[in-house]
Amino acid sequence: MITGEHKDLYFDLAQGVYQAGGAQVTCPESGLPSTLWYSIGGLFSRMGPTAVQTWLTDQGIAAVASTKGLHTVVEYADPASARKMADLLRALSAPGREAATRLEEALVTRDVTATVDSIGLDTVRATVVSIEGASAAALAAALDAHRLVGDGAALAQHTGQHQFGKGLQAVLSVTVGSQVKVETVPDCRHAESELVLSLTVKQAEALTRRLT
């Protein structure tokens, strides 16, 4: 049984039971709720069966779906975990099967970075997050809500979409040394921008304190 608890979201993947904000949602067929609201440090996201986000728990990998449809780039340091995730995705839904195929193709070609639509996978007991916001404060809130857990020795890397405003692309890079670099490009082709996180447990906590 895969169970986990993250902020106000509780899930039991085996039973297909989710509880968010005191309301329980059950989807026995796929193990995923059709819609689900959850809180990320005061930020809200709507979730449904068109994309997948994951949690790595003590018992295994748990997944929930997200309607955001974000394009996510994840560096997989552990091919075995990535293949396990592909197997899980294939069992979830048609979008999951397509995503699993792309993930496996990336593994076959031995790309260090696997580019997969709408997938988040983390092999170091961290939460892969997709957030919305317009400031460093929003990032800080998300980092605080998704505080990394573990021994702090491994490096979690995640590239996701971040909304900074109309016609403005901002690439926020958190380097291994916890240096923060923000570049803005006006009139970009995409409303979203890339949020790049490369940080250890201690660095995530230090960055959160620095930005708040």
C-alpha positions as CSV (number, residue, x, y, z in Angstrom):
1,M,0.0,0.0,0.0
2,I,1.4,3.4,-1.0
3,T,0.2,6.1,1.4
4,G,1.5,9.6,2.0
5,E,0.6,12.9,3.4
6,H,1.7,16.3,2.0
7,K,0.4,19.5,3.6
8,D,-3.4,19.1,3.4
9,L,-3.3,16.4,0.8
10,Y,-3.6,12.8,1.8
11,F,-3.5,9.9,-0.6
12,D,-3.7,6.2,-0.6
13,L,-2.8,5.0,-4.1
14,A,-3.8,1.4,-3.6
15,Q,-7.3,2.4,-2.5
16,G,-7.7,5.3,-4.9
17,V,-8.7,7.6,-2.0
18,Y,-7.7,11.2,-1.8
19,Q,-8.5,13.8,0.8
20,A,-7.9,17.5,0.2
21,G,-9.2,20.3,2.4
22,G,-11.3,17.9,4.4
23,A,-13.1,16.6,1.3
24,Q,-12.4,13.0,0.2
25,V,-12.4,12.0,-3.4
26,T,-12.4,8.4,-4.6
27,C,-11.8,7.1,-8.1
28,P,-11.7,3.3,-7.9
29,E,-11.2,2.7,-11.7
30,S,-7.9,4.4,-12.2
31,G,-6.9,5.2,-8.6
32,L,-7.0,8.9,-9.6
33,P,-9.6,11.6,-8.8
34,S,-11.1,13.4,-11.8
35,T,-10.6,16.7,-10.1
36,L,-8.7,17.6,-7.0
37,W,-7.8,20.9,-5.3
38,Y,-4.9,21.2,-3.0
39,S,-2.9,23.9,-1.3
40,I,0.7,24.8,-1.8
41,G,1.6,27.4,0.8
42,G,-1.4,29.5,-0.1
43,L,-1.2,28.8,-3.8
44,F,-3.8,26.6,-5.4
45,S,-3.7,24.3,-8.3
46,R,-6.5,22.3,-10.0
47,M,-5.7,18.7,-10.6
48,G,-7.2,16.1,-13.0
49,P,-6.3,13.2,-15.2
50,T,-4.2,14.9,-17.9
51,A,-0.8,15.0,-16.4
52,V,1.1,13.4,-13.5
53,Q,3.0,14.6,-10.5
54,T,4.7,12.3,-8.1
55,W,5.7,11.8,-4.5
56,L,8.3,9.4,-3.4
57,T,7.3,7.9,-0.1
58,D,8.8,5.3,2.2
59,Q,6.6,2.7,0.6
60,G,7.2,3.6,-3.1
61,I,6.2,6.2,-5.7
62,A,2.7,7.7,-5.5
63,A,1.3,9.7,-8.3
64,V,-1.6,12.2,-8.8
65,A,-2.7,13.8,-12.0
66,S,-2.6,17.5,-12.9
67,T,-4.7,19.4,-15.5
68,K,-2.0,22.0,-15.9
69,G,-0.4,20.0,-18.7
70,L,3.0,21.6,-17.9
71,H,6.0,20.7,-19.9
72,T,8.5,19.3,-17.5
73,V,12.2,18.4,-17.8
74,V,13.6,16.1,-15.1
75,E,17.1,14.8,-14.8
76,Y,16.9,11.1,-13.9
77,A,19.9,10.0,-11.8
78,D,18.3,6.7,-11.2
79,P,17.2,4.8,-14.4
80,A,15.6,2.1,-12.4
81,S,13.3,4.6,-10.7
82,A,12.5,6.2,-14.0
83,R,11.5,2.9,-15.5
84,K,9.3,2.2,-12.4
85,M,7.7,5.5,-13.0
86,A,7.1,4.7,-16.6
87,D,5.3,1.4,-15.6
88,L,3.2,3.4,-13.1
89,L,2.3,6.0,-15.7
90,R,1.2,3.3,-18.3
91,A,-1.3,2.0,-15.8
92,L,-2.9,5.3,-15.1
93,S,-4.4,6.7,-18.3
94,A,-3.9,7.3,-22.1
95,P,-1.8,10.4,-21.4
96,G,0.2,8.4,-18.9
97,R,0.9,5.7,-21.5
98,E,2.1,8.3,-24.0
99,A,4.3,9.9,-21.4
100,A,5.7,6.5,-20.4
101,T,6.7,5.8,-24.0
102,R,8.5,9.1,-24.2
103,L,10.3,8.4,-20.9
104,E,11.4,5.0,-22.0
105,E,12.6,6.3,-25.4
106,A,14.8,8.8,-23.5
107,L,16.2,6.0,-21.4
108,V,17.0,4.0,-24.4
109,T,18.9,6.8,-26.0
110,R,20.6,7.3,-22.6
111,D,19.9,11.0,-22.5
112,V,21.0,12.4,-19.2
113,T,18.0,14.7,-19.2
114,A,14.7,13.1,-20.2
115,T,12.3,15.6,-21.6
116,V,8.7,14.4,-21.0
117,D,5.4,16.2,-21.2
118,S,3.6,16.6,-17.9
119,I,5.7,14.3,-15.7
120,G,7.5,15.0,-12.4
121,L,9.6,12.4,-10.9
122,D,12.1,12.8,-8.0
123,T,14.4,10.1,-6.8
124,V,15.7,11.8,-3.7
125,R,12.6,12.1,-1.4
126,A,11.7,15.5,-2.7
127,T,8.5,16.8,-4.2
128,V,8.6,17.7,-7.8
129,V,6.5,20.9,-7.9
130,S,4.7,22.9,-10.5
131,I,3.8,26.4,-9.1
132,E,2.1,29.6,-10.2
133,G,3.1,33.0,-8.9
134,A,4.5,36.4,-9.8
135,S,7.3,36.9,-7.4
136,A,10.2,35.5,-5.4
137,A,7.8,35.3,-2.5
138,A,5.7,32.8,-4.4
139,L,8.8,30.6,-5.0
140,A,9.7,30.9,-1.3
141,A,6.2,29.8,-0.3
142,A,6.4,26.8,-2.6
143,L,9.8,25.8,-1.4
144,D,8.6,26.1,2.2
145,A,5.5,24.0,1.4
146,H,7.6,21.4,-0.4
147,R,10.5,21.3,1.9
148,L,12.9,18.7,0.8
149,V,13.4,15.7,3.1
150,G,16.2,13.2,3.3
151,D,19.9,13.1,4.1
152,G,20.7,16.2,2.0
153,A,23.5,14.4,0.1
154,A,21.6,14.0,-3.2
155,L,20.9,16.8,-5.6
156,A,17.3,17.4,-6.8
157,Q,16.9,19.0,-10.2
158,H,13.6,20.1,-11.7
159,T,12.7,22.4,-14.6
160,G,9.1,23.5,-14.7
161,Q,6.9,26.3,-15.9
162,H,6.5,29.5,-14.0
163,Q,4.2,32.4,-14.8
164,F,5.7,35.8,-14.1
165,G,3.3,38.0,-16.1
166,K,2.0,38.8,-19.6
167,G,4.7,38.8,-22.2
168,L,7.5,38.3,-19.7
169,Q,9.7,35.3,-19.5
170,A,11.9,35.0,-16.5
171,V,14.4,32.2,-15.9
172,L,15.1,31.8,-12.2
173,S,18.2,29.7,-11.6
174,V,19.2,28.4,-8.1
175,T,22.7,27.1,-8.4
176,V,24.5,24.5,-6.3
177,G,26.0,27.4,-4.3
178,S,22.5,28.8,-3.6
179,Q,23.1,31.8,-5.8
180,V,20.0,33.2,-7.3
181,K,20.0,34.5,-10.9
182,V,17.0,36.0,-12.6
183,E,16.9,36.8,-16.3
184,T,13.9,38.4,-18.0
185,V,13.2,38.4,-21.7
186,P,10.3,40.6,-22.8
187,D,7.9,39.6,-25.5
188,C,8.7,36.0,-25.2
189,R,6.9,33.4,-27.3
190,H,5.5,31.6,-24.3
191,A,3.5,33.0,-21.5
192,E,5.2,30.6,-19.1
193,S,8.8,30.6,-18.3
194,E,11.2,28.1,-16.9
195,L,11.7,27.7,-13.2
196,V,15.0,25.9,-12.6
197,L,15.8,24.4,-9.3
198,S,19.1,22.8,-8.5
199,L,19.5,22.5,-4.8
200,T,20.2,20.3,-1.8
201,V,18.1,20.0,1.3
202,K,20.0,22.6,3.3
203,Q,20.3,24.9,0.3
204,A,16.5,24.8,-0.2
205,E,15.9,25.8,3.4
206,A,18.5,28.6,3.2
207,L,17.0,29.9,0.0
208,T,13.5,29.9,1.5
209,R,14.7,31.9,4.5
210,R,16.6,34.3,2.2
211,L,13.6,35.0,-0.1
212,T,11.0,35.4,2.7
